[in-house]
Structures are given as C-alpha cells and as structure tokens.
C-alpha cells in the first residue's frame, strides 16, 4: 500500500477542435468553390461542370469520413452532431438552387427538398435544450441518395443517362418526404413522453 488516495480515472471529453469537425468545416468551405465552378463560363460548359462534380463529390466524401472518424476515435461532440447536418444541408441546398437557376432542375424539386431540410433543422434547434436529434439511418440514406442524384444532375448528361438521373432523383424526393415525416413523428412522441414524465 502506497498510502496514496485512490482516484478514479478521468475520462476526457472530446474537444470540439478535432479532425472530424475539421472535415465538417471543410465541407462548408467547399460550397462556394463548388458554386464558382458550377456557374463558370455560361454554366453549361462540360469541363467546368465536370470540375463542379469533382468538388461536390469531394465534399460529399468528407461527410462519409467525418462521422466514421468521430465514432471510431470517440471524438463525437454535440457541436459535430449539430454542425454535420447543417453542413450537409448547406451543400445540398446550394447545389439544388444552382441547378434550378441554370434550368437543369425544376424549381418545385428544389423548393420541396429545401422546405423539408429547413423544417427539420428548425426542429433540431427547437428541441436542442432537451438534447440533439441524431441523424437516423433513413436520414443518412436520404442524404446519400440526394447527393448521388444531385451529382448526376451536375454532370452534363443526356439521353438514357439523364433518365437514370431522374429515377435516382425520384427516389431522393420520396426519401426526403418520408424521413421528414418520421423526424416530426419522433419529435412529437418524445415531447409527449417528456410531458408525461413530469
């Protein structure tokens, strides 16, 4: 016996400044770079559209890595859980608006998706004092399918390839609506549970 008092090990809290959150920040930085490439020239030049696609793809890939890194190394933070979906929505929203401005995508598609995304983001903030609403599996699938669909529309496709892009976009729209309803129902259920527990 050393006579020294026994102390339990202190489990360090993950710092906000970590590689996962840095990747989330990078995704936000890439948004204006993507838009510059998308609108370069007349907005319909093949070389610039392919460049815009590459930038968009890199931004989407950072989304796959930041969450995986945070979970693997135990560096998840409330900031990351909140900032990650906001970065996703900023990228997706900018791409949708840009494509609609170029006439590549009907405005009703852009408005429908953005209303859902903004609404769910507002919902996250409204319940923030009770905890952060994590992205569901359906929400993650929705984000992935949206990204693939938008990426296809960024590319200068035509013929059967454009038809394929519309099929993927239709799936993205369906997932957007269904997961949005799921988030709302879950939030209402949780709210009622808190009231009943008071």
Secondary structure, DSSP 4 states (H G I P E B T S, - for coil): ---PPP-PPP-PPPPSSSHHHHHHHHHHHHHHHHHHHHHSTTS--HHHHHHHHHHHHHHHHHHHHHHHHHHHTT---HHHHHHHHHHHHHHHHHHHHHHHHTTSS-HHHHHHHHHHHHHHHHHHHHTGGG---PPPHHHHHHHHHHHHHHHHHHS---THHHHHHHHHHHHHHHHHHHHHHHHHHHHHHHHHHHHHH-
